[in-house]
């Protein structure tokens, strides 16, 4: 098999990242309260729990505004005492370093979450809070368990959210990636030769985005994502079937919709998703349903992300390619550095 870096073992080890993330962030001490908390990162370093933070903070009664920032510098309009978490597995992400430096200039309280690189160097030089990740030398996209666990720990220690430590420890024993391997291999065979389009409800849109990114990076294939109910107000129209309509013929031939469905979906959303699913099938669009697993929000998020990693891993093997390197992204970084 074309897996010289043994990515499969890294994916199967995913649950242990929760334990390592808890330990990595335990020593951070922050004096709140804060008026705003900004999570800065790109790709996997801002994935998973980070995108669920606003809802998590609101549900647990936080008075702190939580932002997820995926670009250079900092969002406009920040006021008062601001906590900035700069998250970059490699420590060399250009946009995240820019955000960290902007935070220091503004006088924000900063926490760097990284495995090393320039970000770690800057944090040490500034005597800033540094969470040094314990999982080393793996693709950043596979470190989302530890990164986001550390992030949740930091936010709890800052008083932004209630502690999720017990839930994460339970998740480390409950989540068993190998139980998803058979279904993942089967779906990968279905996806071979297709362009995946991943849908989920607004509540679980982070999982659809994560699947899309994993398919891009591991299987080296174009993939797209969106979420309900927004899909039904525009994207659904693109699947319309009419006589001699070439775009529909191409969609029916080359796309495969993956629908991530929560059995406990809010009733109105469940009704909408079911109706959309029937329409797509009536219009001859290939569709595969994946039932979201888990009894808590974090369990649902992380178990679904792991399944996306497995599907994309096995799709890479179907294509006979090594899932680990992402040469085209490294090529872009080299060109930017030259400029």
C-alpha positions in Angstrom: 0.0 0.0 0.0 1.3 3.6 -0.8 1.5 4.7 2.9 5.2 4.9 3.7 4.5 7.3 6.6 1.9 5.0 8.2 -0.9 7.5 8.3 -3.3 4.8 9.3 -1.6 4.3 12.7 -1.7 8.1 13.3 -5.5 8.1 12.7 -6.1 5.1 14.9 -4.1 6.8 17.7 -6.3 9.9 17.5 -8.2 9.3 20.8 -4.9 9.6 22.8 -4.5 13.1 21.5 -7.2 14.2 24.0 -5.1 13.0 26.9 -2.0 14.7 25.5 -3.8 17.9 24.8 -5.1 18.1 28.4 -1.6 17.6 29.8 0.0 20.1 27.3 -2.2 22.9 28.4 -2.5 22.2 32.1 0.2 24.7 33.2 -1.3 27.8 31.5 -2.6 30.3 34.0 -4.8 33.3 32.8 -6.2 36.1 34.8 -9.7 36.9 33.4 -12.3 38.0 32.8 -11.9 38.8 29.1 -14.3 40.8 27.0 -13.4 38.8 23.9 -11.4 35.6 23.0 -10.0 35.2 19.5 -8.9 31.8 18.2 -6.4 32.4 15.3 -5.4 29.6 13.0 -5.6 28.1 9.5 -6.6 24.6 8.4 -6.5 21.9 11.0 -5.2 24.3 13.6 -8.5 26.1 13.7 -10.7 23.1 12.9 -13.0 21.0 15.0 -13.8 22.4 18.4 -12.6 25.9 17.5 -15.5 26.3 15.0 -17.9 25.0 17.7 -16.7 27.4 20.3 -19.3 30.2 19.8 -22.1 27.8 20.3 -20.3 26.1 23.2 -19.6 29.3 25.0 -23.2 30.6 24.5 -24.7 27.3 25.8 -22.6 27.4 28.9 -23.4 31.0 29.8 -20.2 32.7 28.8 -20.2 36.5 28.8 -17.1 36.6 26.6 -17.5 37.1 22.8 -15.7 34.2 21.0 -14.2 34.7 17.5 -12.6 32.3 15.1 -10.2 34.2 12.9 -8.7 32.6 9.7 -6.6 35.4 8.2 -3.8 37.9 8.8 -3.7 40.3 11.7 -6.8 40.5 14.0 -10.6 41.1 13.4 -11.7 44.7 13.5 -13.8 46.0 16.3 -12.2 44.3 19.2 -12.6 46.2 22.5 -11.7 45.8 26.1 -9.5 43.0 27.5 -8.9 40.5 24.7 -7.4 36.9 24.9 -5.8 35.8 21.6 -5.0 32.1 21.1 -2.6 31.7 18.2 -2.8 28.1 17.0 -0.3 26.6 14.5 0.9 23.0 14.6 4.0 23.7 12.7 4.5 27.1 14.3 5.4 28.6 10.9 1.9 29.5 9.6 2.2 33.0 8.0 -1.3 34.2 8.8 -1.2 33.0 12.4 2.2 34.6 13.1 0.8 37.8 11.8 -2.2 37.5 14.1 0.1 36.8 17.1 2.3 39.8 16.3 -0.8 42.1 15.9 -2.0 40.8 19.3 1.2 41.7 21.0 1.2 45.2 19.5 -2.4 45.7 20.8 -1.5 44.5 24.3 -3.7 41.4 24.2 -3.1 38.5 26.5 -1.7 35.8 24.2 -1.4 32.0 24.2 0.5 30.2 21.5 -0.4 26.6 20.8 2.2 24.8 18.6 4.6 22.0 18.3 7.5 24.4 17.7 8.7 26.7 14.9 8.8 30.5 14.8 5.6 30.8 16.9 7.2 29.0 19.8 10.3 31.1 19.4 8.3 34.3 19.5 6.3 33.2 22.6 9.4 32.3 24.5 11.1 35.6 23.6 8.0 37.5 24.7 7.6 35.4 27.8 4.1 34.7 26.6 1.9 31.7 27.4 3.1 28.7 25.4 1.4 25.3 25.0 3.9 23.0 23.3 2.1 20.1 21.8 3.3 16.6 22.6 2.4 14.9 19.3 5.3 15.6 17.0 6.1 15.0 13.4 2.7 14.3 12.0 0.7 16.2 9.4 -1.0 19.2 11.1 -4.4 18.0 9.8 -4.1 14.9 11.9 -3.3 16.8 15.1 -6.7 18.4 15.5 -7.6 16.3 18.6 -4.6 17.6 20.7 -4.8 21.1 19.3 -8.4 21.6 20.0 -8.3 19.9 23.4 -5.5 22.3 24.4 -7.6 25.2 23.1 -10.6 24.1 25.2 -8.4 23.8 28.2 -7.0 27.3 27.8 -10.5 28.8 27.3 -11.8 27.0 30.4 -8.8 28.3 32.4 -9.5 31.8 31.2 -13.1 31.5 32.4 -14.5 31.8 28.8 -16.2 28.3 28.9 -16.9 25.7 31.5 -14.3 22.9 31.7 -14.8 20.0 29.2 -12.0 18.0 30.7 -14.1 15.1 32.0 -16.0 14.9 28.6 -12.7 14.8 26.8 -11.2 12.1 29.0 -14.3 10.0 28.4 -14.0 10.6 24.7 -10.4 9.3 24.8 -11.8 5.9 25.9 -15.1 5.9 23.9 -13.8 6.8 20.5 -12.4 3.8 18.6 -11.4 4.7 15.0 -10.9 1.1 13.9 -14.7 0.5 14.3 -15.2 2.9 11.3 -12.7 1.3 9.0 -14.9 -1.1 7.1 -17.5 1.5 6.2 -14.7 4.0 5.4 -13.2 1.6 2.9 -16.6 0.9 1.3 -17.3 4.6 0.9 -13.8 5.3 -0.5 -14.5 2.7 -3.3 -17.8 4.6 -4.0 -16.0 7.9 -4.2 -13.3 6.7 -6.6 -13.6 8.7 -9.8 -16.1 11.1 -8.3 -15.8 14.7 -6.8 -17.2 14.6 -3.3 -19.7 17.2 -2.0 -20.2 17.1 1.7 -23.3 18.4 3.5 -24.4 18.7 7.1 -26.7 20.9 9.1 -25.6 24.3 10.4 -25.0 22.8 13.8 -22.5 20.3 12.5 -21.0 22.2 9.6 -17.5 22.0 11.0 -17.7 18.2 10.3 -18.5 18.8 6.6 -15.7 21.4 6.3 -13.3 18.9 7.9 -14.3 16.1 5.5 -13.8 18.4 2.6 -10.3 19.4 3.8 -9.3 15.8 4.5 -10.4 14.8 1.0 -8.4 17.6 -0.5 -5.2 16.9 1.5 -5.2 13.1 1.9 -6.8 12.0 -1.3 -5.6 14.9 -3.4 -9.0 15.4 -4.9 -11.2 18.5 -5.4 -14.1 18.4 -2.8 -16.7 20.9 -1.7 -18.9 21.4 1.4 -22.0 23.4 2.5 -24.6 23.3 5.2 -28.3 23.3 5.7 -30.5 25.3 5.5 -28.4 27.6 3.3 -28.1 24.8 0.6 -31.8 24.8 0.0 -31.8 28.5 -0.9 -29.3 28.4 -3.7 -27.1 25.3 -4.2 -30.0 22.9 -4.6 -31.0 24.7 -7.8 -27.7 23.7 -9.4 -28.8 20.0 -9.4 -31.9 20.7 -11.5 -32.6 18.1 -14.2 -33.8 19.2 -17.6 -33.6 17.7 -21.1 -30.2 18.3 -22.6 -28.9 20.2 -19.7 -25.2 19.5 -19.7 -24.4 20.8 -16.1 -26.8 18.3 -14.7 -25.4 15.5 -16.8 -21.9 16.3 -15.5 -23.2 16.5 -11.9 -24.9 13.2 -12.1 -21.9 11.5 -13.6 -19.0 13.0 -11.6 -20.4 14.2 -8.2 -21.2 12.2 -5.1 -23.0 13.9 -2.3 -22.1 12.8 1.2 -24.8 13.7 3.7 -23.7 13.8 7.4 -26.9 13.3 9.4 -27.5 13.5 13.1 -30.2 11.2 14.4 -31.0 13.8 17.0 -31.3 16.7 14.6 -33.7 19.5 15.4 -37.1 18.4 14.0 -37.5 21.2 11.4 -33.9 20.7 10.2 -34.4 16.9 10.0 -37.5 17.4 7.9 -35.7 19.8 5.5 -32.7 17.4 5.2 -34.9 14.5 4.4 -36.9 16.4 1.8 -33.7 17.6 0.1 -32.2 14.1 0.1 -35.3 12.8 -1.7 -35.1 15.5 -4.3 -31.4 14.9 -5.0 -32.2 11.2 -5.6 -35.1 12.0 -7.8 -32.7 14.1 -9.9 -30.3 11.2 -10.2 -27.5 12.7 -8.0 -25.5 10.0 -6.3 -25.8 10.3 -2.6 -24.3 8.5 0.4 -25.7 9.0 4.0 -23.3 8.9 7.0 -25.0 8.8 10.4 -23.2 11.0 13.0 -22.2 9.0 16.0 -21.9 10.1 19.6 -24.0 11.3 22.6 -22.3 14.7 23.2 -21.4 17.6 20.9 -17.7 16.9 21.1 -18.2 13.2 20.6 -20.2 13.9 17.5 -17.7 16.4 16.1 -14.5 14.3 16.7 -15.9 10.9 15.7 -17.2 12.4 12.4 -13.9 14.1 11.8 -12.0 10.8 12.3 -14.3 9.1 9.9 -13.6 11.7 7.3 -9.9 11.2 7.8 -10.3 7.4 7.3 -12.5 7.8 4.2 -10.0 10.2 2.6 -7.1 7.9 3.6 -8.6 4.9 2.0 -9.6 7.0 -1.1 -5.9 7.9 -1.4 -5.0 4.2 -1.4 -7.7 3.6 -4.0 -5.9 6.1 -6.2 -2.5 4.5 -5.4 -1.1 7.7 -3.9 0.7 8.5 -0.7 -1.8 10.4 1.6 0.8 12.3 3.6 2.6 14.8 1.5 0.8 17.9 0.1 3.4 19.0 -2.5 1.2 21.7 -4.2 0.7 23.5 -0.8 4.4 23.4 -0.1 5.1 24.7 -3.6 2.8 27.7 -2.8 4.6 28.4 0.5 7.9 28.3 -1.3 6.8 30.8 -3.9 5.3 33.2 -1.2 8.6 33.0 0.7 10.6 33.9 -2.5 8.4 37.0 -3.0 
